[in-house]
């Protein structure tokens, strides 16, 4: 179970983590990525969908906090039900993020794909098991 949680967390980190970008004063990492990609008007719709899917980790974090608070009030079978429901939702969120990312990615040129791949890679060691 711990391994499954670690794998799910690692995948969520990869899909949902903010892009790792050089610091640019006044711009968020997502805005920096947007600028670096030099998207065409026809790519903007897919970008907006990708951008909205990037908010899922924040919602998941809130859901995890609520579940954590509830966890101590439940008996063992209900706790397991809660964990199972949370894992299902995590998987659903991950699948949605994956679909949106892939739909956006296919709109990119080879150079844009290189930039996207480079700038969305988590820092070395983050999300990796030792």
TORPA-752866 format. One record per atom (N, C-alpha, C): residue in one letter; atom name; z, x, y. Coordinates in steps of 0.05 Angstrom, whole numbers, always signed. Each point is the difference from the previous one (the first is absolute). Example, Ala and Ser with C-alpha at 12.3 -4.5 7.8 and 13.67 -1.06 7.14 Angstrom:
2
 code site      w      u      v
    a    N   +156   +264   -114
    a   CA     +0    -18    +24
    a    C     +0    +18    +24
    s    N    -14     -7    +21
    s   CA     +1    +16    +24
    s    C    +14    -15    +22
% end
This chain:
130
 code site      w      u      v
    x    N     +0    +17    -24
    x   CA     +0    -17    +24
    x    C     +0    +18    +25
    x    N    +17    +21     +0
    x   CA     +1    +17    +23
    x    C    -27    +13     +5
    x    N    -14     +8    -22
    x   CA    -26    +13     +3
    x    C    -20    -20    +12
    x    N     +1    -25     -8
    x   CA    -18    -20    +10
    x    C     +5     -4    +30
    x    N    +25     -1     +8
    x   CA     +7     -3    +28
    x    C    -10    +24    +16
    x    N     +3    +24    -12
    x   CA     -9    +24    +14
    x    C    -30     +0     +3
    x    N    -14     -8    -20
    x   CA    -30     -1     +1
    x    C     -8    -21    +21
    x    N    +12    -23     -1
    x   CA     -7    -21    +20
    x    C     +6    +10    +28
    x    N    +23    +13     +4
    x   CA     +7    +10    +27
    x    C    -20    +21     +9
    x    N     -8    +18    -19
    x   CA    -19    +20     +7
    x    C    -27    -11     +8
    x    N     -9    -21    -15
    x   CA    -25    -12     +7
    x    C     +1    -15    +26
    x    N    +23    -14     +4
    x   CA     +4    -14    +26
    x    C     +0    +19    +23
    x    N    +12    +23     -4
    x   CA     +0    +21    +20
    x    C    -28     +9     +7
    x    N    -16     +5    -22
    x   CA    -27     +9     +4
    x    C    -17    -20    +15
    x    N     +2    -25     -8
    x   CA    -17    -21    +12
    x    C    +11     -8    +27
    x    N    +25     -4     +2
    x   CA    +11    -11    +24
    x    C    +11    +18    +20
    x    N     +3    +25     -6
    x   CA    +12    +19    +19
    x    C    -18     +4    +23
    x    N    +12     +3    +23
    x   CA    -16     +6    +24
    x    C    -15    +26     -3
    x    N    -24     +1    +10
    x   CA    -15    +25     -2
    x    C    +14    +24    +12
    x    N     -3    +22    -13
    x   CA    +12    +25     +9
    x    C    -20    +12    +19
    x    N     +7     +1    +26
    x   CA    -18     +9    +21
    x    C    +13    +20    +18
    x    N    -16    +16    +13
    x   CA    +10    +18    +21
    x    C    +11    -17    +22
    x    N    +20    +10    +14
    x   CA    +13    -15    +22
    x    C    -19     -2    +24
    x    N     -3    -25     +9
    x   CA    -15     -5    +24
    x    C    +18    -17    +18
    x    N     +5     +9    +24
    x   CA    +19    -14    +17
    x    C     -8    -28     +5
    x    N    +18    -19     -4
    x   CA     -4    -28     +7
    x    C    -14    -17    -21
    x    N    -10    +12    -22
    x   CA    -15    -15    -20
    x    C    +15     +0    -26
    x    N     +1    -24    -13
    x   CA    +11     -1    -27
    x    C    -18    +14    -19
    x    N    +10     +5    -24
    x   CA    -16    +13    -21
    x    C    -25    -17     -7
    x    N     +4    -26     +0
    x   CA    -22    -18     -7
    x    C    -21     +1    +22
    x    N     +9     +0    +25
    x   CA    -19     +2    +23
    x    C    -15    +27     -1
    x    N    +15    +21     -7
    x   CA    -13    +27     -2
    x    C    -22     +0    -22
    x    N     +7    -13    -22
    x   CA    -20     -2    -22
    x    C    -24    -16    +10
    x    N     +5    -22    +13
    x   CA    -22    -17    +10
    x    C    -18    +17    +18
    x    N    +11    +15    +18
    x   CA    -16    +16    +18
    x    C    -16    +22    -15
    x    N    +14    +13    -19
    x   CA    -13    +22    -15
    x    C    -23    -10    -17
    x    N     +0    -25     -8
    x   CA    -21    -10    -17
    x    C    -26     -7    +15
    x    N     +3     -5    +26
    x   CA    -24     -7    +17
    x    C    -15    -23    -14
    x    N    +14    -22     -4
    x   CA    -12    -23    -14
    x    C    -22    -13    +17
    x    N    -19    -11    -14
    x   CA    -21    -16    +13
    x    C    +10    -28     +3
    x    N    -13    -16    +17
    x   CA     +9    -28     +3
    x    C     -1    -15    -27
    x    N    -19     +6    -17
    x   CA     -2    -14    -25
    x    C    +23     +7    -19
    x    N    +14    +22     +5
    x   CA    +22     +9    -17
    x    C    +27    -11    +10
    x    N     +1    -11    +24
    x   CA    +25     -8    +12
    x    C    +14    -23    -15
    x    N    -15    -19    -10
    x   CA    +12    -22    -15
    x    C    +15    +10    -25
    x    N    -12    +18    -15
    x   CA    +13    +11    -24
    x    C    +24    +16     +9
    x    N     -2    +14    +23
    x   CA    +23    +16    +10
    x    C    +24    -19     +6
    x    N     -6    -22    +13
    x   CA    +21    -19     +7
    x    C    +14    -11    -25
    x    N    -15     -6    -21
    x   CA    +13     -8    -25
    x    C    +17    +22    -12
    x    N    -11    +24     +0
    x   CA    +16    +23    -10
    x    C    +25     +3    +16
    x    N     -2     -2    +26
    x   CA    +22     +3    +19
    x    C    +22    -21     -6
    x    N     -8    -25     -4
    x   CA    +20    -21     -6
    x    C    +13     +5    -27
    x    N    -14    +10    -19
    x   CA    +12     +6    -26
    x    C    +20    +23     +1
    x    N     -2    +16    +21
    x   CA    +18    +22     +3
    x    C    +28     -9     +8
    x    N     +2    -25     +9
    x   CA    +26    -11     +7
    x    C    +16     -9    -24
    x    N    -12     -2    -23
    x   CA    +14    -10    -24
    x    C    +24    +17     -7
    x    N     +0    +27     +2
    x   CA    +24    +15     -7
    x    C    +24     -8    +18
    x    N     -4     -7    +25
    x   CA    +22     -8    +17
    x    C    +12    -26    -10
    x    N    -17    -19     -8
    x   CA     +9    -25    -11
    x    C    +15     +4    -26
    x    N    -11    +18    -17
    x   CA    +13     +6    -25
    x    C    +27    +12     +4
    x    N     +3    +17    +20
    x   CA    +26    +13     +6
    x    C    +20    -22     +7
    x    N     -7    -19    +16
    x   CA    +18    -22     +7
    x    C     +7    -16    -25
    x    N    -19     -5    -17
    x   CA     +4    -15    -24
    x    C    +20    +15    -19
    x    N     -4    +26     -2
    x   CA    +18    +17    -16
    x    C    +29     -1    +10
    x    N     +3     +1    +26
    x   CA    +27     -1    +12
    x    C    +13    -27     -7
    x    N    -15    -22     +2
    x   CA    +11    -26     -6
    x    C     +8     -2    -30
    x    N    -17    +11    -17
    x   CA     +5     +0    -29
    x    C    +24    +17     -6
    x    N     +3    +22    +13
    x   CA    +23    +18     -4
    x    C    +26    -14     +7
    x    N     +0    -15    +22
    x   CA    +24    -15     +8
    x    C     +7    -21    -21
    x    N    -20    -14     -9
    x   CA     +3    -21    -20
    x    C     +9    +10    -27
    x    N    -10    +24     -7
    x   CA     +4    +12    -26
    x    C    +29     +0    -10
    x    N    +19     +7    +17
    x   CA    +28     +2     -8
    x    C    +13    -27     -4
    x    N    -13    -21     +8
    x   CA    +12    -27     -3
    x    C     -9    -13    -26
    x    N    -19    +12    -14
    x   CA    -12    -12    -24
    x    C    +12    +11    -26
    x    N     -1    -17    -21
    x   CA     +8    +10    -26
    x    C    -23    +17    -11
    x    N     +5    +14    -22
    x   CA    -19    +19    -11
    x    C    -28    -12     -6
    x    N     -2    -23    -13
    x   CA    -26    -12     -5
    x    C    -16     -6    +26
    x    N    +15    -11    +20
    x   CA    -14     -6    +25
    x    C     -8    +25    +15
    x    N    +16    +21     -2
    x   CA     -7    +25    +12
    x    C    -26    +10    -12
    x    N     -3     -2    -26
    x   CA    -24     +9    -13
    x    C    -24    -17     +9
    x    N     +5    -26     +3
    x   CA    -21    -18    +10
    x    C     -9     +9    +28
    x    N    +20     +7    +16
    x   CA     -6     +9    +28
    x    C    -17    +25     +0
    x    N     +8    +19    -17
    x   CA    -15    +26     -2
    x    C    -28     -5    -10
    x    N     -3    -17    -19
    x   CA    -26     -7    -11
    x    C    -18    -13    +21
    x    N    +12    -19    +15
    x   CA    -15    -14    +21
    x    C     -8    +20    +22
    x    N    +18    +18     +7
    x   CA     -6    +20    +20
    x    C    -23    +19     -9
    x    N     +1     +8    -25
    x   CA    -21    +17    -11
    x    C    -27    -14     +0
    x    N     +0    -26     -7
    x   CA    -25    -16     +0
    x    C    -12     -1    +29
    x    N    +18     -4    +19
    x   CA     -9     -2    +28
    x    C    -10    +27     +9
    x    N    +14    +22     -7
    x   CA     -9    +27     +7
    x    C    -28     +5    -11
    x    N     -5     -8    -25
    x   CA    -26     +4    -13
    x    C    -21    -17    +15
    x    N     +7    -24     +6
    x   CA    -19    -18    +14
    x    C     -7    +12    +28
    x    N    +20    +10    +14
    x   CA     -5    +13    +26
    x    C    -18    +24     -3
    x    N     +6    +16    -20
    x   CA    -15    +24     -5
    x    C    -29     -6     -7
    x    N     -4    -20    -16
    x   CA    -27     -9     -7
    x    C    -16     -9    +24
    x    N    +14    -16    +18
    x   CA    -13     -9    +24
    x    C     -7    +24    +18
    x    N    +18    +18     +4
    x   CA     -5    +23    +16
    x    C    -23    +17    -11
    x    N     -1     +2    -26
    x   CA    -21    +16    -13
    x    C    -27    -13     +5
    x    N     -2    -27     -3
    x   CA    -25    -14     +4
    x    C    -10     +3    +29
    x    N    +19     -3    +19
    x   CA     -8     +2    +28
    x    C     -8    +29     +7
    x    N    +14    +19    -10
    x   CA     -7    +28     +4
    x    C    -28     +6    -11
    x    N     -5     -9    -24
    x   CA    -26     +5    -12
    x    C    -23    -14    +15
    x    N     +5    -24     +9
    x   CA    -20    -15    +16
    x    C     -6    +15    +26
    x    N    +20    +11    +13
    x   CA     -4    +15    +24
    x    C    -14    +27     -6
    x    N     +9    +13    -21
    x   CA    -10    +27     -7
    x    C    -30     +0     -5
    x    N    -10    -21    -13
    x   CA    -29     -1     -6
    x    C    -17     -3    +25
    x    N    +12     -8    +23
    x   CA    -15     -2    +24
    x    C     -4    +26    +15
    x    N    +16    +21     -9
    x   CA     +0    +25    +13
    x    C    -23    +18     -8
    x    N     -9    +17    +19
    x   CA    -20    +20     -6
    x    C    +14    +23    -16
    x    N    -15    +18    -12
    x   CA    +12    +22    -14
    x    C    +19    +17    +18
    x    N     -7     +4    +24
    x   CA    +17    +16    +19
    x    C    +25    -16     +6
    x    N     -3    -26     +5
    x   CA    +24    -17     +5
    x    C    +19     -1    -24
    x    N    -12     +0    -24
    x   CA    +16     +0    -25
    x    C    +16    +26     -1
    x    N    -12    +22     +7
    x   CA    +13    +26     -1
    x    C    +24     +0    +20
    x    N     -4    -11    +24
    x   CA    +21     -1    +20
    x    C    +22    -19    -10
    x    N     -7    -23    -10
    x   CA    +19    -19    -10
    x    C    +17    +12    -23
    x    N    -13    +12    -19
    x   CA    +14    +12    -22
    x    C    +20    +22     +9
    x    N    -10    +16    +18
    x   CA    +17    +22    +10
    x    C    +24    -10    +16
    x    N     -4    -20    +16
    x   CA    +21     -9    +18
    x    C    +19    -21    -12
    x    N     -7    -10    -23
    x   CA    +18    -19    -13
    x    C    +15    +12    -24
    x    N     -4    +25     -4
    x   CA    +14    +14    -22
    x    C    +30     +4     +8
    x    N    +19     -8    -17
    x   CA    +28     +5     +7
    x    C     +6    +29     +1
    x    N    +21     +8    +15
    x   CA     +7    +28     +2
    x    C     +6    +11    -28
    x    N     -5    +25     -4
    x   CA     +5    +13    -26
    x    C    +29     -5     -9
    x    N     +3     -8    -24
    x   CA    +27     -5    -11
    x    C    +10    -28     +4
    x    N    -11    -15    +19
    x   CA    +10    -27     +5
    x    C    -12    -19    -21
    x    N    +18    -15    -14
    x   CA     -9    -19    -20
    x    C     -8    +13    -27
    x    N     +4    +26     -2
    x   CA     -6    +14    -25
    x    C    +25     +4    -16
    x    N     -1     -3    -26
    x   CA    +23     +5    -17
    x    C     +1    +30     -7
    x    N    +24    +10     +0
    x   CA     +3    +29     -7
    x    C     +2     +3    -30
% end
